[in-house]
């Protein structure tokens, strides 16, 4: 979107457009994200153009953030979250020509990273996500709205996989029969999830649901400051946040890697994630939840493998594909990661 158009939005937030500039920042896949700089060229705000294709009811995000902000305020908590600012009219969003925009304060002396490159980064990020959930101890997570319904519902993803394996593209079903069989034989991961969600000792908590490293801000000394991008915050289980960190931090290769020999688990990162998360959350977890700390990785990696293969069988209608067999390769990448993860866990 043109910067001149974006500048025209700033006065609605009480910001003088004549003293600021706007430019794109980062490579976010969901929202359009821009940095707003002051007259001295220093970052002052983050402006986001929300993607309604992914978040169909932006008002639900505002509801969740409002409840969370009120909870922290009522508790007198000093836990820091850079919540979005309200417009001059007291609205949570600015709606301009059918598009939703929000403005958040830029956190001074902060930066984000796109790839986890050291165990210390993994530890800091895990500690931040653990601190995030811990800060909302006593909050009724069921009052939060589902901004992406059934996002980390493994039973739902299992059903989608079964439907695709039986009624998807016939040629692709034949081509991937070994992959389908392997994933189907790991139904034990699904059964554990079903048991967990029916176990009252496994508690719904305020859960981020998107714990990639880029959703943590670091200070100049590479210490974690806070978590950001709270659109996916919903009621959830600890295995979601912990598992997503395992899935995205453990291997030096991303889910896009086609050389599967590069998909390995770095054991020092595994220990850093566990330590960082548990240093904040161990005292809050029930004994059963502690038992599921290792399961978290299997849960999340397996679910993503299911989702990629399901999309391949359905002719790439969800993720899309940049080349023939793209989602099949992604699925095999995640199968490789799951195998490496479970070998690493069993050898600990």
C-alpha positions as CSV (number, residue, x, y, z in Angstrom):
1,X,0.0,0.0,0.0
2,X,1.3,3.5,-0.9
3,X,3.0,5.3,2.0
4,X,1.1,8.5,1.1
5,X,-2.2,6.7,1.8
6,X,-0.9,5.2,5.0
7,X,0.3,8.6,6.2
8,X,-3.3,9.9,5.9
9,X,-4.4,7.3,8.5
10,X,-2.1,8.6,11.3
11,X,-4.2,11.6,12.4
12,X,-7.0,9.1,13.3
13,X,-4.6,7.8,16.0
14,X,-3.7,11.3,17.1
15,X,-0.3,11.2,15.3
16,X,0.8,14.2,13.2
17,X,1.4,12.9,9.7
18,X,3.5,15.9,8.8
19,X,6.2,14.8,11.3
20,X,6.3,11.2,10.4
21,X,7.1,8.8,7.5
22,X,5.9,5.3,6.8
23,X,7.8,2.4,5.2
24,X,7.3,-1.4,4.9
25,X,9.1,-3.5,7.5
26,X,9.9,-7.2,7.7
27,X,8.6,-10.0,5.5
28,X,5.4,-11.0,7.3
29,X,3.2,-13.5,5.5
30,X,-0.1,-12.4,7.1
31,X,-0.5,-8.7,7.7
32,X,1.0,-5.7,5.9
33,X,3.4,-4.3,8.4
34,X,5.0,-0.8,8.4
35,X,7.3,1.2,10.6
36,X,6.3,4.8,11.3
37,X,9.4,7.0,11.9
38,X,9.4,10.4,13.6
39,X,11.0,13.5,12.2
40,X,14.4,12.4,13.4
41,X,14.1,9.1,11.5
42,X,13.7,7.0,14.7
43,X,11.0,4.3,14.8
44,X,8.0,5.5,16.8
45,X,5.1,3.1,15.9
46,X,4.2,-0.1,14.0
47,X,1.3,0.2,11.7
48,X,-0.5,-2.9,10.5
49,X,-3.0,-3.6,7.8
50,X,-4.9,-6.7,9.0
51,X,-5.5,-9.6,6.7
52,X,-9.2,-10.4,6.9
53,X,-8.7,-13.5,4.7
54,X,-7.0,-15.1,7.7
55,X,-8.6,-13.3,10.6
56,X,-12.2,-13.0,9.4
57,X,-13.5,-11.2,12.5
58,X,-10.9,-8.7,13.6
59,X,-13.2,-7.6,16.3
60,X,-12.5,-10.9,18.1
61,X,-8.8,-10.0,18.3
62,X,-9.7,-6.6,19.8
63,X,-12.0,-8.4,22.3
64,X,-9.2,-10.7,23.4
65,X,-6.6,-8.0,23.7
66,X,-9.1,-5.8,25.7
67,X,-9.8,-8.6,28.2
68,X,-6.1,-9.3,28.6
69,X,-5.2,-5.7,29.0
70,X,-7.9,-5.2,31.6
71,X,-6.8,-8.3,33.5
72,X,-3.2,-7.0,33.8
73,X,-4.4,-3.6,34.8
74,X,-6.7,-4.9,37.5
75,X,-3.9,-7.1,38.9
76,X,-1.5,-4.2,38.9
77,X,0.8,-6.3,36.9
78,X,4.0,-4.8,35.4
79,X,4.1,-7.5,32.7
80,X,4.9,-5.7,29.4
81,X,2.9,-6.1,26.3
82,X,2.9,-3.4,23.5
83,X,-0.8,-3.4,23.1
84,X,-2.3,-1.5,20.1
85,X,-3.4,2.1,20.6
86,X,-7.0,3.2,20.3
87,X,-8.0,5.7,17.7
88,X,-8.9,9.3,18.7
89,X,-12.5,8.1,18.6
90,X,-11.8,5.4,21.2
91,X,-12.0,2.5,18.7
92,X,-9.7,-0.5,18.7
93,X,-9.2,-0.3,14.9
94,X,-9.3,2.2,12.2
95,X,-11.6,1.0,9.3
96,X,-10.6,2.7,6.1
97,X,-12.4,1.7,2.8
98,X,-13.2,-1.6,4.3
99,X,-9.7,-2.3,5.5
100,X,-8.7,-2.7,9.2
101,X,-5.6,-0.9,10.5
102,X,-4.1,-0.7,13.9
103,X,-1.2,1.2,15.4
104,X,1.1,0.0,18.2
105,X,4.0,1.7,20.0
106,X,7.5,0.7,18.7
107,X,9.5,-0.8,21.6
108,X,12.7,1.2,22.0
109,X,16.0,-0.5,21.5
110,X,14.3,-3.7,20.3
111,X,14.8,-6.0,17.3
112,X,13.4,-9.2,16.0
113,X,15.1,-12.1,14.4
114,X,13.7,-14.4,11.7
115,X,15.7,-17.6,12.4
116,X,16.8,-19.0,15.8
117,X,20.6,-19.2,15.5
118,X,21.8,-20.0,19.1
119,X,20.7,-22.0,22.1
120,X,20.6,-18.7,24.1
121,X,18.1,-17.2,21.7
122,X,16.0,-20.4,22.1
123,X,16.2,-20.1,25.8
124,X,15.2,-16.4,25.8
125,X,12.3,-16.9,23.5
126,X,11.0,-19.9,25.5
127,X,11.3,-17.9,28.7
128,X,9.3,-15.1,27.1
129,X,6.5,-17.4,25.9
130,X,6.4,-19.1,29.3
131,X,6.3,-15.7,31.0
132,X,3.4,-14.7,28.8
133,X,1.2,-17.6,29.8
134,X,2.3,-17.3,33.4
135,X,1.3,-13.6,33.5
136,X,-2.3,-14.6,32.9
137,X,-2.5,-17.1,35.8
138,X,-6.0,-16.8,37.2
139,X,-7.5,-15.5,33.9
140,X,-10.5,-17.4,32.6
141,X,-9.1,-18.4,29.2
142,X,-12.5,-19.7,28.1
143,X,-13.6,-16.0,27.8
144,X,-11.2,-15.5,24.9
145,X,-12.6,-15.8,21.4
146,X,-11.3,-18.2,18.8
147,X,-9.7,-16.0,16.2
148,X,-8.8,-19.0,14.1
149,X,-11.3,-21.7,15.0
150,X,-9.8,-25.2,15.6
151,X,-6.3,-23.9,14.8
152,X,-4.4,-26.5,16.9
153,X,-7.2,-29.1,17.2
154,X,-5.4,-32.3,16.2
155,X,-8.7,-34.3,16.1
156,X,-9.9,-31.8,13.5
157,X,-6.7,-32.1,11.5
158,X,-6.9,-35.9,11.7
159,X,-10.4,-35.9,10.3
160,X,-9.3,-33.6,7.4
161,X,-6.4,-35.9,6.7
162,X,-8.7,-39.0,6.6
163,X,-11.1,-37.3,4.3
164,X,-8.3,-36.3,1.9
165,X,-6.7,-39.7,2.0
166,X,-10.0,-41.3,1.0
167,X,-11.4,-38.6,-1.3
168,X,-8.6,-36.4,-2.5
169,X,-6.8,-36.4,-5.9
170,X,-6.6,-40.1,-6.9
171,X,-3.2,-39.8,-8.5
172,X,-1.7,-38.1,-5.5
173,X,-3.2,-40.6,-3.1
174,X,-1.5,-43.4,-5.1
175,X,1.8,-41.5,-5.2
176,X,1.8,-40.9,-1.5
177,X,0.5,-44.2,-0.2
178,X,3.7,-44.8,1.9
179,X,3.4,-41.3,3.5
180,X,-0.3,-41.8,4.2
181,X,0.4,-45.2,5.8
182,X,3.2,-43.9,7.9
183,X,1.2,-41.0,9.3
184,X,-1.9,-43.2,9.8
185,X,0.2,-45.6,11.9
186,X,1.1,-42.8,14.2
187,X,-2.5,-42.4,15.4
188,X,-1.1,-42.8,18.9
189,X,-0.2,-39.1,18.8
190,X,-3.9,-38.3,18.1
191,X,-5.1,-40.6,20.9
192,X,-2.8,-38.9,23.4
193,X,-4.2,-35.6,22.3
194,X,-7.8,-36.9,22.8
195,X,-6.9,-38.1,26.2
196,X,-5.3,-34.8,27.1
197,X,-8.2,-32.6,26.2
198,X,-10.6,-34.7,28.3
199,X,-8.3,-34.7,31.3
200,X,-9.2,-32.0,33.8
201,X,-5.6,-31.8,35.0
202,X,-4.6,-30.5,31.5
203,X,-5.8,-26.9,31.7
204,X,-6.9,-24.4,29.1
205,X,-4.6,-21.4,29.4
206,X,-3.9,-18.1,27.6
207,X,-1.8,-19.5,24.8
208,X,0.0,-17.6,22.0
209,X,-0.3,-20.4,19.4
210,X,2.4,-18.9,17.1
211,X,5.7,-19.1,18.9
212,X,8.1,-18.7,16.1
213,X,11.3,-16.8,17.0
214,X,10.2,-13.6,15.1
215,X,7.4,-13.1,17.6
216,X,9.8,-12.2,20.3
217,X,11.6,-8.9,20.7
218,X,15.2,-8.8,21.9
219,X,17.2,-6.0,23.4
220,X,20.7,-5.1,22.1
221,X,22.2,-7.7,24.5
222,X,20.0,-10.4,22.9
223,X,17.9,-10.7,26.0
224,X,14.2,-11.2,25.5
225,X,11.9,-8.2,26.1
226,X,8.4,-9.3,25.2
227,X,6.3,-11.3,22.8
228,X,4.4,-9.7,20.0
229,X,1.7,-10.5,17.3
230,X,-1.1,-11.6,19.7
231,X,-3.7,-12.2,17.0
232,X,-3.6,-15.9,17.5
233,X,-3.9,-15.7,21.3
234,X,-6.7,-18.1,22.3
235,X,-7.6,-20.6,24.9
236,X,-5.2,-23.5,24.4
237,X,-2.9,-26.1,26.0
238,X,0.7,-25.7,26.9
239,X,1.7,-28.3,24.2
240,X,0.8,-25.8,21.5
241,X,3.3,-23.1,22.4
242,X,6.0,-25.5,23.5
243,X,5.5,-27.7,20.5
244,X,5.6,-24.8,18.1
245,X,9.0,-23.8,19.5
246,X,10.3,-27.3,19.1
247,X,9.0,-27.5,15.5
248,X,10.5,-24.2,14.4
249,X,13.8,-23.8,16.5
250,X,15.2,-27.3,16.7
251,X,16.4,-27.8,13.1
252,X,18.8,-25.5,11.2
253,X,16.6,-26.3,8.2
254,X,13.2,-24.8,7.7
255,X,10.0,-26.6,6.6
256,X,10.9,-25.5,3.0
257,X,14.2,-27.5,2.9
258,X,14.2,-30.1,0.2
259,X,17.4,-31.8,1.2
260,X,16.0,-33.9,4.0
261,X,19.5,-34.8,5.3
262,X,19.6,-31.2,6.5
263,X,16.6,-31.7,8.7
264,X,18.1,-32.6,12.1
265,X,17.5,-31.9,15.7
266,X,20.1,-29.8,17.6
267,X,20.0,-31.3,21.1
268,X,21.4,-28.2,22.8
269,X,18.4,-26.2,21.4
270,X,16.0,-28.8,22.7
271,X,17.4,-28.4,26.2
272,X,17.4,-24.6,26.0
273,X,13.7,-24.5,25.0
274,X,12.7,-26.9,27.8
275,X,14.7,-25.0,30.4
276,X,13.6,-21.5,29.2
277,X,9.9,-22.5,29.2
278,X,9.9,-24.5,32.4
279,X,11.8,-21.9,34.4
280,X,8.6,-19.8,34.0
281,X,6.0,-22.5,33.9
282,X,7.1,-25.5,35.8
283,X,5.5,-24.4,39.1
284,X,2.2,-23.7,37.3
285,X,2.0,-27.0,35.4
286,X,0.2,-30.0,36.8
287,X,2.1,-33.3,37.1
288,X,0.3,-34.6,34.0
289,X,1.2,-31.5,32.0
290,X,4.9,-31.9,33.0
291,X,4.7,-35.5,31.6
292,X,3.5,-34.0,28.3
293,X,6.4,-31.7,27.8
294,X,8.2,-34.1,25.4
295,X,4.9,-35.0,23.8
296,X,4.5,-31.4,22.8
297,X,7.0,-31.7,20.0
298,X,5.5,-34.9,18.6
299,X,2.0,-33.2,18.7
300,X,3.0,-30.1,16.8
301,X,5.4,-31.6,14.2
302,X,2.9,-34.5,13.5
303,X,0.0,-32.0,13.1
304,X,1.9,-29.9,10.6
305,X,2.9,-33.0,8.6
306,X,-0.8,-34.0,8.5
307,X,-1.7,-30.5,7.3
308,X,0.9,-30.4,4.5
309,X,0.0,-33.8,3.2
310,X,-3.7,-33.1,3.5
311,X,-3.2,-30.0,1.3
312,X,-1.2,-31.9,-1.2
313,X,-4.0,-34.5,-1.5
314,X,-6.5,-31.7,-1.9
315,X,-4.5,-30.1,-4.7
316,X,-2.9,-27.3,-2.7
317,X,-6.1,-25.4,-1.9
318,X,-4.9,-24.1,1.5
319,X,-1.2,-23.4,1.5
320,X,-0.8,-23.1,-2.3
321,X,2.3,-24.4,-4.0
322,X,5.3,-22.7,-5.7
323,X,6.3,-25.9,-7.5
324,X,4.8,-29.3,-8.3
325,X,4.8,-31.4,-5.1
326,X,5.6,-28.5,-2.8
327,X,3.3,-29.5,0.0
328,X,4.3,-33.1,-0.4
329,X,7.9,-32.1,0.2
330,X,6.9,-30.0,3.2
331,X,5.1,-33.0,4.6
332,X,8.1,-35.3,4.1
333,X,10.3,-32.6,5.7
334,X,8.1,-32.6,8.8
335,X,8.0,-36.4,8.9
336,X,11.8,-36.4,8.9
337,X,11.8,-33.8,11.7
338,X,9.4,-35.9,13.7
339,X,11.5,-39.0,13.4
340,X,14.6,-37.0,14.3
341,X,12.8,-35.4,17.3
342,X,11.6,-38.7,18.7
343,X,15.0,-40.3,18.3
344,X,16.5,-37.3,20.2
345,X,13.9,-37.6,23.0
346,X,14.4,-41.4,23.4
347,X,18.1,-41.0,23.7
348,X,17.9,-38.3,26.5
